[in-house]
Amino acid sequence: MRARTLRFGLYADEEGLAWVESLVDGAVASRSARIAGRTVLRTLPDSGMTTADLYDHLAEQWALEHPGRGSGAREPVELRVRLVCSLRTRRAIRKAVLRGLCPRGSAPHICRVPWCTA
């Protein structure tokens, strides 16, 4: 087993971020993996870009899906989770988190927390 990283671009407030983190925790708990670290980034050190630059489309998605409703404390962030697990387990965890983010799959719906994989 080795360290692997999951990355998600999110447009979330503290409550939304906590919800996504709980999805990750649940997916990890049901598999033979452990979380070695978790970071919420607003500036991406490996590119020099801000998350607002990279994930501005998520704010646009929120505005389209919630016309006339303010975004409150939501902001574009990147959630990085370092896992210790096999590649197969990392893929299964990622798939489980994505199912939690979009339980209706590809059917039309409004995301609780706009997201993308990074």
N, C-alpha and C positions, 0 to 999 in steps of 0.2 A: 504494500500500500504506500501511496505517496500523496503529497499535498497537491490539491487541485482547486481551481477557483470557479465559482459561479458568479456571474455578473448580470445584474438587471438594471436597466434604466427605468426610473420611476418618476411619476409626477404625483408626489404624496405629501401629506402633512404628517405630523407625528403619529396620529392614529392609524393612517394608512400604512405608514412604514412599519409600525408594530404588527399590523395584520400580515403584511408580506413576510416579515421575520418569523411570525408564528407558522406560516405555511412552510417555510424552510425548516424550522425546528421539527415540525411534524413529519416532514418527508425524511429528514435525517434520522429521527428517532426510530422509524420503522425499518431501517436498514443498518447494515454493519458499516457505519461511518461515524466520524465525529467532527464537530466544528472546531477548527483550530484558530479561527479569528473571524471577525466581522467588522467591516468598515463601511461607513456611509460617506461618500465623497461628494463634494461640491466643485472641486477642481480636480482634474485628472492629471496626476503627476507624470504619467507616461506620455502625455500629448501636449501639455500646457494649456489645453482648452478647459473651459468651464463646463459643468454639466448643463447649464442653461444653453450654451452654444450647441452642444451635442444632442440634447434631448428637447429642444424647443418644440418639436412636432408633438410631443406629449401634452404640452400646455395648449397647443392648438386643438388637439383631440378633445381635451376637457371642455374647451370653450364651445366646440361644435356639438358635443353631446349634452351640454348643460347650458343652453342659451339663456342669457339674462341672469345667470347665477354666478356669483363671484367665486374665485378660486380659493379664497380664504388664505390659510397659511401654507397651501401646497407650493412646492417648488421642485424643480428637476434635480434629482440626485441619482447617484449610482450606488447600488448596494453590492458590495463584494463580500462573498462568503468563502473563506478558505476551509476546505474539507480535507480530511485524511481518509482516503478510500480508494478503491479500484476505479478504473475508468468506467467500467460497466455500472458500478454503483453511482458514480457521479451523473451519468446519463439518466439513470432511473430517478434520481433525486430531482434533477432538472425537469424531467417530464412530469413528475408529480407536482412540482411547484407550478408549472405552466397550466396543468389541469385545474389547480386551485385558483389561479388568477383568472382563467377563462373556463368556468365549469360547463358552459354551453358549447364549447368548442368553436367551430366556425360559424355557427348560427348568429344572426344579427343580435347584438346586445350592447349594453353600455358597461364599460369596465368600471369596477369600483375604484381601482387605482390604475390610471393609464400606465402602460409599461411597454418595454421592448427588451429583447435580449441583447446584450452587448458583446 
